Amino acid sequence: MAMQLFAQESTIVPYISADKLPDLIKCLPAPPAFDSPEFSYDVLRYQWGKTQRMNPERAAIARRDAVWSYEALLAELNIPFGLTMSPTETPEIWKLLVTSMATTDPMRVAPKAYYHRLRPFEMYEEHLLSTETEAELSGEGSYPSGHTMRGWLASLILAEINPARADTIFARGWMYCESRVIEGAHWQSDIDATRVGASIGYSALQTSPEFRNQMEKAKKEFKTLYKMKKTLIVYFSATGNTKAAAQKLAKEFDADLYEIVPEQLYTDADLDWRDKNSRSTIEMKDKSSRPAIKGRCTNIADYDTVWIGFPVWWYTAPTIINTFIEAHDLSGKVLNVFATSGGSTVTGSYNDLKKAYPQYNWGEKRLMN
């Protein structure tokens, strides 16, 4: 990884020279001792990480997060950030991120060599999730974590550029860092300390006039490009709760609204989930049910991002949502999901839609009660 580090950064002029950056050996505590409660927690988290590998979806995310490159990391943050980042599409944002990471990457070199902490997979003589990286990581200290340093720094920077999406950006950044535990490449205490280390690096960057100047360029670029992107909030609301959530989202994203209206409106009796013969119960029992809707969204081709919202019925999306999706061409768009529910999560509904329509680009999900 060290050779890749220098190969990636050889042509980048850092904002601050390495000798002027904070010394993480002095800033951060030493890794936990083997007989400490903190290390016992590390062991528990390592075992937790191995259980996460049995979840195919989470394991796939951890494998993607293991790829050591700027391109791979920023591709994972595109959806949370709200824009596709690349050297050609967002040159100012790209320059800011890559130069910032190249500037702070050296902060981890000295503590890695100083502590030379054995990685979990080496200690237990087990395999990493991404076995192809074992030879590269073997013998390289685990404290602090290079992936976490980059992932958390990138999250901090992107949240400053687009504060409206900070919660989503940090949630994905947290998951990115956590993937290193699932991989078996790092202890939990490596991750926890490195998030602080990345924050220290972010603080140091604020002292650079060049960084601040590039940050302003990145913010300006983001505002220009984001205004060009159009977002549509599509929703089905039987009682008014989802409509209120849709209006809130529309205000957040300066988006247009489109209501899915059933040809036959739902009555209170139709919505009685305790009645086995109610209309909603019958529809939800029949997975092929496609309740008719009034009209179509004739200008949906104009939008880059579409949020689809609904009340959770029987732990999933009402089948009228399938009617809408199948009546429109949603290719090339980012499809996000939001839902309202008295007790269910949005995860099951999101996964069901993603499984039913794998040809589409599914983005984030939100529960909005």
N, C-alpha and C positions, 0 to 999 in steps of 0.2 A: 504493500500500500504506500510505503514511503516513496518508492520510485515513481508510482503513478501520481503521487502528490506533486512532486517537483516537475514531472512532465506536463501536468495540467497547468501549472502556475508559472512556467518559465518565461512566458511572454507577457505576464500581467504585472503592472507596476502597482505595488501595494499602497494603500493610503497611509500606512504607518510602517516603519521598518520594524523587523522582528525584535531588535534590541530595545525598542522603545515601548513595547507592549508589556502589560502586567505579567508578572511571573506567577504562573499557576501553582508552582511548588510552594510558594509563600502564601498564596491566596486561599488555596483549598486544603482541607484536612487530608491526612494520609489515608489510604484505603483501610477499611476495617481489619483488625487483627483476626486471625482464625478462631480465637476463643472468645470473640466478642458477640453480644446480642445482634449487632448490626450484620455480622457475617452470617449468623444463623438465618437472618431474614433474607440475605443474598441467596442462601441455599434454597429456602422456600420458594423464592421467586424464580430461581432456575428451574425447579420442578414445575412450577406454574407455567413457565414458558414452554416446557415440553408438552404439557397438556394442550396448549394453544395450537400446537402443530397439527393436532388431530382435527381441527376446524379447517377444512379445505380453503375457505375464503380468507381466513386470517393468515393461514400459512402462505397463500399466494401473495398477499400484501407484504408479508415479511420478506419473502424472496425478492420482490421488486425493490423493497427498501434496502436490501443488502448490496445492490449495485452501486459501486463507488464512482460516481461521476456527477458533474453538475447537471447534465441533461436529465439523468434518471431522477435525481432529487426534485428538480423543479417541475418535471412532468407530473409528479405526485401532488404537487401543490397548485397546479393550474386550476382545478375545479374549486377548491376552497377559496383561492384568491379571486376567482371570477374572471380571469383572463388567461388565454394561452400565451405562455412566455417562451420566447425564442430570441436568438440574436438578430433575426430579421424582422419579426413582428413587434417586438418590444425591446429595441436596442438599448434604450436608456435604463430600463428596469433590469435587463440582463447584465449590463455592465456594472450596475450598482451591486447586484447580488454576487456575481462571480468575483469581482474585485474585493468585496468585503470578506467573502469566504477565503479567498487566497491570502488576504491580510491576516486573518485570525487563525488560520490553520496551523501555523508554526507554534502557536501557544501550547499545543498539546504535545509537541515533540519532546521537550525537556522532561516533563513529568512522566511520560511513558518510559523514557530511558532510566529515569531516577528510581521509579518504583518497580518497574519491570514486573508488573502483576500478572500472574498466570491467568489465562482465560478459562472460563468454566469448562468448555469442551476439552481443553487440554488437561485440566485437573482431574476430570472424571473419565478421561480417555474415551470419550464418546464423539459422535459425529455432529457437525453443524447441520442445521436445516439445509443450507446451501453448501453441500459437501465440496463443490468445486473451488470454494474459497479457502479451504482448510490449510493448504500448503502456504498460501500467501499470508495468512494470519498467524500461523504457528510461530511461536518465539517472539512475537511482537506484543509488548505490554498492553493490557486491556484498560489501563487507567491513565488518562481519561479516554472517552470514546470519540473517535474522529467523526463517525456518522452523526452522533448526537450534537457535536460541536457545530457541524454544518446545518443540520436539520433545525435546531432550535434558533440559531442565528438567522437563518432564512425566514423562519416564522416571525421573529421579532421585526425584521425589516419589512416584510410583506404586510404585517399588521399596522405598521406606521403608514405605509402607502395607502392601504385600504382599511381604515379602522372599522368600517361598517361590517366587515367580514372577519374581524379579529377572533371572535369565538370559534368560528369554523376553521380558520387558519391554525390557531393554537391546538385545537382538538386533533387535527391531522398531524401537526408537528409532534404532539405528544405521542401519538400512535407510531409515528416514524421512529422516534427514539426508543419506544418500548419494543419495537421489532428486533432490536439488538439483543434483548433478553430472550425473546422467542427463538432467535437464531442460535443462541448458545454462545455467542461471541463475547458477551459482556455480562458482568454482574449488575444487579439493580443499583448498587451504590456507585458504580461507574457512571451510569446514566444520570442519577440524581446530582452528582457533583459536576458533571459536564454541562448540564443545563445552567448551573450557576456560572461555570466557566464561560459559556457562550454569552451569557448576560454581561459578564465582565468585559468580554471582547466587544460587545455591542456598545457598552458604555464608553470604552476607549475610542471607538470609531467616531463618537460624537465630537471628539476634540479635533478631528481632522477637517479643515476647511474644504478639502477636495471631496470628502465623503458627504458633507452637508450640501455642497453645491450639486453633486450628482443625485442626492436624495431629492432635491427640489426638481431636477430635470425628470426624475422617475415619476414623481407625483403629478407633474404636469402632463407627462405622457399618458399616465393612467387615466386621468380625468378626461383627456381627449378621446382615448380609445374606448373608455367605458361608456361615454355618451353615445358613441356610434353603435354600441351593442344594444339590442332591443330585447326586453324581457316581457314575457306574458305570464300572468297568473291565471291559470284555469282552475275552476273549482266547482264541486258539486256540494250543495248545502241543503240538507233536509229540514233543519230546524233553525238555522241562522248562525250557529256557532262557527262553522267553517267559513261562512261568508265574512264574518268579523276577522277571522285569522287571515283570510285572503286580502282583505283591505289593509291590514297591518303590513303584510308582505309587500303589497303594491307600493305603499308609502316608503318602505325601506329601500326598495330597488328602483323607485321611480318607474314602475312598470304599469302596463295596461292590464285590465281585468276582462276575463271572459267566463260567464257562468254557464255550466252545463245544466240545461233545463229539461227535465223529463217531459215527454209528451203527455203523460198522465201523472199529475202531481201526487206526491205521497201524502196520505192523510195520517192522523195520529194512529188510527187502527192499522194502517199499512206498516207502520214503524214499530208495532208491538212485538218485540223479540221473544216475549214469553208465549205468544200465540203461534203454535206450530203451523197454522193455516194463514198467517198474515202474509201479505204480499212480499215484504222484505225477507221473511223466513224462507218462503218458497224460492225466491230468486237466488238467495245465497246458498241454498242447498243444491241448486242446479248450476254447475260451473259453466255450462254453455249458455246460460241466460244472458241476453243482451237487451236490456230495457231500451225502448226507443227514446231518442232525444230530439228536441226541436232544433232544426237547423244545423249548420256546421260553421266552424271558424274559418271564414273564407280567406283571411289574410295571414294565416298561420305561417306561411312561407317567409313572412317579413321578420320573424323573430329568431334570435340566436339561442335563447334560453327559455324553456317553458317549465314553470312550476305547476304540478298537478296536485290538487288538494281535495280532500274528502274526509268524512267521518269514518272511523274504523268500524266496520260491521263484521261480526263473527271473526275477529282477529285479522281481517284482511280488507282490501279495498272493495267497495260496492261494485257489483258487476256493471253498473252504468258507466264506470270508469273504463272498463274494457270496450264498451260501445264507443266512447269518445276516441280512445287510442286507435281502434281499428278503423275509424271513419276518417282519420287524418294521416298524412305522411309526415312523420316526425324525424325523418332522416337528417343527419348533419346537425342536430340540435342537442344541447345538453338538457336532459330531462331530470328535474329535481322533484322530490316528493315532499308534501307536507300533509299532516293529518291532525284531526282532533279526536280525542277519545276520553272516556271517563275512567278507563282503567288499563287499556292496552297500550303497547308501545307502537311505534311506526315501523320498526324493523321487519316484522313479519310481512306487513303489507308491501313494503319496499322490495323485499326479497322475492315475493310472489310476482310482482310486476316485472322485475328484472328477469326472472326465470321465464315468464310468459312471453316477454318481448326482448330476447337477447340481441336482436339486431340493432337496438337503439343504445345510445350513449347515456347511461344512467349516472347521475351526479350525486348530490347530497340529499339527505333526508332530515326532516324536522318534525318533532311533535309539538303542536301549538295548542295548548289548552287554555 
